[in-house]
């Protein structure tokens, strides 16, 4: 993390991941090996590296979508440290409701569920009232230029850019302490990219810690504090080359 006296909210140590292809004779495909880093409040860490280096896989592992082969991921949540690699399903669900937001490259379209309901969903899951959740959802949809005439419609037939903005709205509707962003601006035009940059920097200003993949150089330069190289499965990765600060342990 940056040496800015900000506390660390995520501490990853010795992360390794491979995939076993059971339909292809049990072939093992290594993805990354011995990845370690700290993430501080209000900091944006950019995952960087060639295609296949494991950037999206690492983000999914931090969200507990993928089980790691080795390592620990410590999250500071409600003044308690939780290792998500050993957390129960209940603990992971609580972390996702209140502590970790995730914006993937693609919106998971739910049939017959309106855009407004999709965006308001995380707030309702976190205990907000329906009035509060719908108002917050409307505000961020407006900020992301989703026309009000679309709010009552399910987004299955929307354009790729519209679906991506709905995905972003859902991820930013709550002030999560940690945000994981997988190419959030990939399908967006210049004006909407600028809005997303503002959303990210606003979140950082509130203390949100961000891990992201940003192939757009201008976006990366505008939001990222540190570049973290992932170079392939046979390379050990750490915070070498960056300033070292205290971890949460």
C-alpha positions as CSV (number, residue, x, y, z in Angstrom):
1,X,0.0,0.0,0.0
2,X,1.0,3.6,-0.2
3,X,2.9,5.1,2.7
4,X,0.2,7.6,3.4
5,X,-0.6,6.5,6.9
6,X,-3.9,5.0,5.7
7,X,-4.9,1.7,7.3
8,X,-4.8,-1.4,5.2
9,X,-8.2,-3.0,4.5
10,X,-7.0,-5.9,2.4
11,X,-3.9,-8.0,2.8
12,X,-3.1,-10.7,0.3
13,X,-0.3,-13.1,0.9
14,X,1.1,-16.0,-1.2
15,X,-1.9,-16.3,-3.6
16,X,-1.7,-19.1,-6.1
17,X,-4.3,-20.4,-8.5
18,X,-4.5,-23.1,-11.2
19,X,-7.4,-24.8,-13.0
20,X,-7.8,-28.5,-13.5
21,X,-9.4,-29.6,-16.8
22,X,-11.2,-32.8,-15.8
23,X,-12.6,-33.3,-19.3
24,X,-9.1,-33.2,-20.7
25,X,-7.3,-35.9,-18.8
26,X,-6.9,-33.8,-15.6
27,X,-4.5,-31.3,-17.2
28,X,-3.5,-28.6,-14.8
29,X,-3.3,-25.0,-16.1
30,X,-1.4,-22.7,-13.7
31,X,-2.7,-19.1,-13.7
32,X,-0.6,-17.1,-11.1
33,X,1.8,-18.0,-8.3
34,X,2.8,-16.4,-5.0
35,X,0.9,-13.1,-5.4
36,X,1.1,-10.7,-2.4
37,X,0.0,-7.1,-1.9
38,X,-1.6,-4.7,0.6
39,X,-4.5,-2.3,-0.2
40,X,-5.1,0.9,1.8
41,X,-8.1,3.0,2.3
42,X,-8.7,5.5,-0.6
43,X,-6.1,3.7,-2.8
44,X,-6.6,2.2,-6.3
45,X,-4.3,-0.7,-7.3
46,X,-4.3,-1.4,-11.0
47,X,-3.7,-5.0,-12.1
48,X,-1.5,-5.0,-15.2
49,X,-0.1,-7.6,-17.5
50,X,-0.6,-9.6,-20.7
51,X,-3.8,-11.5,-21.6
52,X,-3.8,-14.7,-19.7
53,X,-1.7,-13.4,-16.8
54,X,-4.7,-14.0,-14.4
55,X,-6.0,-10.5,-13.8
56,X,-9.7,-11.3,-13.9
57,X,-9.1,-14.6,-12.1
58,X,-7.4,-12.7,-9.3
59,X,-10.3,-10.3,-9.0
60,X,-12.8,-13.2,-8.9
61,X,-10.6,-14.9,-6.2
62,X,-10.7,-11.7,-4.1
63,X,-14.5,-11.8,-4.4
64,X,-14.4,-15.5,-3.4
65,X,-15.9,-16.6,-6.7
66,X,-12.8,-18.8,-7.3
67,X,-11.1,-20.9,-4.6
68,X,-7.4,-20.3,-4.4
69,X,-4.9,-23.2,-4.3
70,X,-2.8,-21.4,-1.7
71,X,-2.6,-18.1,0.3
72,X,-4.7,-15.9,2.4
73,X,-6.8,-12.8,1.8
74,X,-7.4,-10.8,5.0
75,X,-10.3,-8.3,4.9
76,X,-10.8,-5.7,7.6
77,X,-14.6,-5.7,8.2
78,X,-16.4,-4.2,11.2
79,X,-13.1,-4.0,13.1
80,X,-12.6,-7.8,12.6
81,X,-10.1,-9.5,10.3
82,X,-11.7,-12.2,8.1
83,X,-9.7,-14.5,5.8
84,X,-12.0,-15.0,2.9
85,X,-10.1,-18.2,1.8
86,X,-11.4,-19.8,5.1
87,X,-14.7,-17.8,5.5
88,X,-18.0,-19.5,5.8
89,X,-20.7,-19.0,3.2
90,X,-22.5,-16.7,5.7
91,X,-19.4,-14.6,6.2
92,X,-18.8,-14.3,2.5
93,X,-22.4,-13.2,1.9
94,X,-22.1,-10.6,4.6
95,X,-18.9,-9.3,3.1
96,X,-20.5,-9.0,-0.3
97,X,-23.6,-7.2,1.1
98,X,-21.6,-4.7,3.1
99,X,-17.9,-4.7,2.4
100,X,-16.9,-5.7,-1.2
101,X,-18.5,-4.6,-4.4
102,X,-17.7,-6.2,-7.7
103,X,-18.2,-4.8,-11.2
104,X,-17.6,-7.5,-13.9
105,X,-17.3,-6.8,-17.6
106,X,-20.8,-8.1,-18.3
107,X,-24.2,-7.6,-16.7
108,X,-26.0,-10.7,-15.5
109,X,-29.4,-10.0,-17.0
110,X,-32.3,-11.2,-14.8
111,X,-35.5,-11.9,-16.9
112,X,-38.4,-9.7,-16.1
113,X,-36.5,-7.6,-13.4
114,X,-36.5,-3.9,-14.2
115,X,-33.3,-1.8,-14.5
116,X,-34.3,0.2,-11.4
117,X,-34.8,-3.0,-9.3
118,X,-31.5,-4.5,-10.5
119,X,-29.6,-1.4,-9.4
120,X,-31.5,-1.0,-6.1
121,X,-31.0,-4.7,-5.2
122,X,-27.6,-4.3,-3.3
123,X,-29.1,-1.6,-1.1
124,X,-32.2,-3.6,-0.3
125,X,-30.0,-6.6,0.5
126,X,-28.0,-4.4,2.8
127,X,-31.1,-3.4,4.7
128,X,-32.1,-0.1,3.1
129,X,-35.8,0.8,2.8
130,X,-37.4,0.4,-0.7
131,X,-37.8,4.2,-0.9
132,X,-34.2,4.9,-0.1
133,X,-32.9,2.2,-2.4
134,X,-35.0,3.3,-5.4
135,X,-34.1,6.9,-4.9
136,X,-30.3,6.0,-4.8
137,X,-30.7,3.8,-7.8
138,X,-32.5,6.5,-9.7
139,X,-29.8,9.1,-8.9
140,X,-26.9,7.0,-10.1
141,X,-28.8,5.8,-13.2
142,X,-29.4,9.5,-14.0
143,X,-25.7,10.3,-13.4
144,X,-24.7,7.5,-15.8
145,X,-27.1,8.8,-18.5
146,X,-29.5,5.9,-18.5
147,X,-32.8,7.4,-19.8
148,X,-35.7,7.3,-17.3
149,X,-37.9,5.6,-19.9
150,X,-35.6,2.5,-19.6
151,X,-35.7,2.2,-15.8
152,X,-38.9,0.2,-15.8
153,X,-37.6,-2.2,-18.4
154,X,-35.5,-5.4,-18.1
155,X,-32.1,-4.7,-19.7
156,X,-31.9,-7.9,-21.8
157,X,-32.3,-6.0,-25.1
158,X,-30.2,-2.9,-24.1
159,X,-27.0,-2.1,-25.9
160,X,-23.7,-3.3,-24.5
161,X,-22.8,0.2,-23.3
162,X,-26.2,0.6,-21.5
163,X,-25.8,-2.8,-19.8
164,X,-22.3,-1.9,-18.7
165,X,-23.5,1.3,-17.2
166,X,-26.3,-0.5,-15.3
167,X,-23.6,-2.9,-14.0
168,X,-21.5,0.1,-12.8
169,X,-24.6,1.7,-11.2
170,X,-25.2,-1.5,-9.3
171,X,-21.6,-1.6,-8.1
172,X,-21.5,2.0,-7.0
173,X,-24.9,2.4,-5.5
174,X,-23.5,1.4,-2.1
175,X,-20.4,3.0,-0.6
176,X,-18.5,-0.3,-0.3
177,X,-15.2,-0.1,1.6
178,X,-13.6,-2.3,-1.2
179,X,-14.4,-2.2,-4.9
180,X,-13.2,-4.7,-7.5
181,X,-13.5,-3.4,-11.0
182,X,-13.0,-5.6,-14.1
183,X,-12.7,-3.2,-17.1
184,X,-15.5,-1.0,-16.1
185,X,-15.1,1.4,-19.0
186,X,-14.5,-1.1,-21.8
187,X,-17.8,-0.5,-23.6
188,X,-18.3,3.2,-22.9
189,X,-18.0,6.4,-24.9
190,X,-15.8,9.3,-23.8
191,X,-18.5,11.1,-21.8
192,X,-19.5,8.0,-19.9
193,X,-15.8,7.0,-19.3
194,X,-15.3,10.4,-17.7
195,X,-18.3,9.9,-15.5
196,X,-17.0,6.5,-14.3
197,X,-13.6,8.1,-13.6
198,X,-15.4,10.6,-11.4
199,X,-17.3,7.9,-9.7
200,X,-14.1,6.0,-8.9
201,X,-12.3,9.1,-7.6
202,X,-15.4,10.1,-5.6
203,X,-15.4,6.6,-4.0
204,X,-11.6,6.9,-3.3
205,X,-12.2,10.3,-1.7
206,X,-14.7,8.6,0.7
207,X,-12.0,6.0,1.6
208,X,-13.0,3.2,-0.7
209,X,-10.1,0.9,-1.6
210,X,-10.1,-0.2,-5.3
211,X,-8.5,-3.1,-7.2
212,X,-9.1,-2.7,-10.9
213,X,-8.2,-3.7,-14.4
214,X,-8.0,-0.7,-16.7
215,X,-6.7,-1.2,-20.3
216,X,-7.6,2.4,-21.2
217,X,-4.4,4.3,-20.4
218,X,-6.3,7.6,-19.8
219,X,-8.6,6.0,-17.3
220,X,-5.8,4.2,-15.6
221,X,-3.7,7.3,-15.3
222,X,-6.7,9.2,-13.8
223,X,-7.6,6.8,-11.1
224,X,-4.7,4.5,-10.2
225,X,-2.2,5.0,-7.5
226,X,-0.1,1.9,-8.1
227,X,0.5,-0.5,-10.9
228,X,0.7,-4.2,-10.0
229,X,2.3,-6.4,-12.6
230,X,1.0,-9.9,-13.2
231,X,3.4,-11.6,-15.6
232,X,2.3,-15.2,-15.7
233,X,2.1,-18.4,-13.5
234,X,5.8,-19.1,-13.2
235,X,6.6,-15.7,-11.7
236,X,6.3,-14.8,-8.0
237,X,4.6,-11.4,-7.5
238,X,4.8,-9.1,-4.5
239,X,4.9,-5.4,-3.7
240,X,8.5,-5.2,-4.7
241,X,9.3,-2.0,-6.4
242,X,6.7,-0.1,-4.4
243,X,6.9,1.5,-1.0
244,X,6.2,-0.9,1.8
245,X,3.8,0.0,4.6
246,X,2.4,-1.8,7.6
247,X,-0.1,-4.6,7.0
248,X,-3.2,-5.2,9.0
249,X,-1.6,-8.2,10.8
